[in-house]
Amino acid sequence: LSAQKSKGTGMDARKLAFCAMGMALAFVTSYVKVFELPYGGSVTLFSMLFIVLIANWYGAKTGILVGFAYGLLQFIQGPYVLSLFQVCCDYVFAFAALGVAGFFGKKKNGLLIGYIVAVLARGFFHTLGGYLYWMDYMPDNFPVALKSIYPIAYNYSFLLAEAAITLIIVSIPAVSRALDQVRKTALS
């Protein structure tokens, strides 16, 4: 691949290829579901990690852009539309938020910290959409006194489960070393 930058984009062919591969891997692994919740949301085979890796390697701006594009793919994959702002919360903003991991790319343990922050940021937008649009789907047996935490509990249940599994896997020394090698290749 040529290291020559495209005019106006600031993105060379290698960076573009890695961004495309990251988004493709995220999309493919989003179909591999460990478990799925009844009203949307699932624990996938590390699909968020691939967007976070792009953000970690290339920075928040690129990560947010790739997350935004990935959110559009998720919308095309299985759209559910109640309003334009709901679509933005559940697809556009939520997946673009994974790019905030890029703010931690140069810090010690930046991938792990960035991943956690990115998952929390994604959950914020899903939760906001939950409060605004999905409260009618709260189960009848959910305690009324806890109604205000339902969107938080629902959305973070699957996000934090996937995050915990992913963090355990990327903390395995062999996996960590392999990700470092891929990072070096992506940045060379």
C-alpha positions in Angstrom: 0.0 0.0 0.0 1.2 3.5 -0.8 1.9 5.8 2.1 1.0 8.7 0.0 -1.8 10.9 1.5 -5.0 11.5 -0.4 -5.4 15.2 -1.2 -7.7 16.9 1.3 -8.4 13.9 3.6 -5.1 13.5 5.4 -5.6 9.8 5.2 -3.0 7.6 3.5 -3.9 4.2 1.9 -2.7 2.2 4.9 -4.8 4.2 7.4 -7.8 3.9 5.1 -7.3 0.2 4.7 -7.0 -0.3 8.5 -10.1 1.8 9.1 -12.1 -0.2 6.5 -10.9 -3.5 7.9 -11.8 -2.4 11.5 -15.3 -1.4 10.4 -15.7 -4.6 8.4 -14.6 -6.7 11.3 -16.9 -4.8 13.7 -19.8 -5.3 11.3 -19.2 -9.1 10.8 -18.7 -9.8 14.5 -21.9 -7.9 15.3 -23.7 -10.9 13.7 -22.0 -13.3 16.2 -24.2 -12.8 19.2 -23.4 -14.5 22.6 -26.9 -13.5 23.8 -29.5 -11.0 22.7 -32.0 -8.9 24.7 -35.7 -8.9 23.8 -35.9 -5.2 22.9 -32.6 -4.8 21.1 -29.0 -4.9 22.3 -26.8 -7.9 22.4 -23.4 -9.2 23.6 -21.4 -9.7 20.4 -18.1 -11.2 19.6 -16.0 -8.1 20.5 -17.6 -5.9 17.8 -17.0 -2.7 19.7 -13.3 -3.5 20.1 -12.5 -3.0 16.4 -13.9 0.6 16.3 -12.0 1.3 19.6 -8.8 0.0 18.1 -9.1 2.4 15.2 -9.6 5.2 17.6 -6.7 4.1 19.8 -4.4 3.9 16.8 -5.4 7.0 14.8 -7.0 9.3 17.4 -10.5 10.4 18.4 -11.3 12.3 15.2 -10.7 9.2 13.0 -12.4 7.0 15.6 -15.5 9.1 15.8 -15.7 9.2 12.0 -15.3 5.4 11.7 -17.8 4.9 14.5 -20.3 7.2 12.7 -19.9 5.2 9.5 -20.3 2.0 11.5 -23.5 3.4 13.1 -24.9 4.0 9.6 -24.1 0.4 8.7 -25.9 -0.8 11.9 -28.9 1.3 11.0 -29.0 -0.3 7.5 -28.5 -3.7 9.0 -31.7 -3.6 11.0 -33.3 -0.1 11.3 -35.9 0.7 13.9 -37.2 4.2 13.5 -39.4 6.1 15.9 -38.0 9.6 15.2 -34.9 11.2 13.7 -33.4 11.9 17.2 -34.1 8.3 18.3 -32.1 7.1 15.2 -29.3 9.5 16.1 -29.2 8.3 19.7 -29.4 4.5 18.9 -27.2 4.4 15.9 -25.3 7.6 14.9 -24.3 9.1 18.3 -23.9 5.8 20.1 -21.5 4.2 17.7 -19.6 7.5 17.0 -19.1 7.7 20.8 -16.8 4.6 20.5 -14.3 7.0 18.9 -13.7 8.8 22.2 -11.3 6.0 23.0 -8.9 7.9 20.8 -8.4 10.5 23.5 -6.6 7.9 25.6 -4.5 6.3 22.8 -1.2 7.8 24.0 -1.7 7.2 27.7 -0.5 4.2 29.7 -3.1 1.5 29.4 -4.8 3.7 26.9 -6.6 0.9 25.1 -8.2 -0.4 28.3 -9.1 3.0 29.6 -10.3 4.2 26.3 -12.4 1.1 25.8 -14.1 1.5 29.1 -14.8 5.2 28.5 -16.0 4.5 24.9 -18.5 1.8 26.2 -19.8 4.2 28.9 -20.2 6.9 26.2 -22.1 4.6 23.9 -24.3 3.5 26.8 -25.1 7.2 27.5 -26.6 7.7 24.1 -28.6 4.4 24.2 -29.8 5.3 27.7 -30.8 8.8 26.5 -32.8 7.2 23.7 -34.3 4.8 26.3 -35.6 7.6 28.4 -37.0 9.5 25.5 -38.4 6.7 23.4 -38.4 3.2 24.9 -39.9 3.6 28.4 -43.2 2.1 27.1 -41.3 -1.2 26.6 -40.4 -1.5 30.3 -41.7 -4.9 31.6 -44.8 -4.8 33.8 -43.1 -6.6 36.6 -40.2 -4.1 36.8 -40.5 -2.3 40.2 -42.2 1.1 39.7 -40.0 2.6 42.3 -37.0 1.8 40.1 -38.6 3.0 36.8 -36.0 5.8 36.4 -33.1 3.3 36.3 -34.7 0.9 33.8 -33.0 2.4 30.6 -29.6 2.5 32.5 -30.0 -1.1 33.7 -31.2 -2.4 30.3 -28.6 -0.7 28.1 -25.6 -1.2 30.4 -26.5 -4.8 31.0 -25.4 -6.0 27.6 -22.7 -3.3 27.0 -20.9 -4.0 30.3 -21.2 -7.8 29.8 -19.4 -7.5 26.4 -16.9 -5.0 27.8 -16.0 -7.3 30.7 -15.4 -10.3 28.3 -13.4 -8.1 25.9 -11.2 -6.6 28.6 -10.4 -10.0 29.9 -9.5 -11.3 26.5 -7.3 -8.2 25.5 -5.5 -8.4 28.9 -4.2 -11.9 28.1 -0.5 -11.3 27.4 -0.5 -13.2 24.0 -3.5 -11.2 22.8 -2.0 -7.9 24.1 1.3 -8.6 22.3 -0.6 -9.5 19.1 -2.5 -6.2 19.3 0.7 -4.3 19.8 2.1 -5.9 16.6 -0.9 -5.0 14.6 -0.7 -1.4 16.0 2.9 -1.2 14.9 1.9 -2.3 11.4 -1.0 0.1 11.3 1.2 3.0 12.3 4.2 2.2 10.2 
